[in-house]
C-alpha cells in the first residue's frame, strides 16, 4: 500500500459510505482547502486542516485530490541543518536526521511537525551596497 502520510490534499465531497467512511456536513467548509494527511488505514485517511480539524476521507478516492509539492527537504541521513517547528510559527535550528513514518522530522532529541531548509542570506560587497542604497557609508557612527 502506498504511504500517503505527510502528503497535502484538497478537501473534497464524496458519497456517504464510500469505503465505509461517513460524509459529515461540517466537511463542506473544507472542500477545496488544502490539508495534510496525518494517518491512514486500508479504508481511509485522516486529513488535518488548520492544524486542528481532522476529517476522514475514503482512501480509494484521494489520489486525484493530492496536491503536488516541489521537494524542499534535502536528502536526510547523517544530519541536515534545518529550521524546525511544532506549529509553523516559532522556528529553531536543528540537525534533522530522518523523516518518521508519521511524517514528522526527527532530530537527535525530539521530533517536529515542520522542517524547512535554511535560507542563505545574500552577501554584498561594499560597492554593491553603495549601488543598492545610493549612498556611500564609509563610516557609521
Secondary structure, DSSP 8 states (H G I E B T S, - for coil): ----TT-EEEB----TTGGG----GGGGGGBT-EEEEEEE-SSEEEEEETTTEEEEEEGGG-GGGB------S---SS-EEEEEESSSSS-EEEEE-EE-TTS-EE-SS-EESEEEE--------HHHHHHHHSS--S---
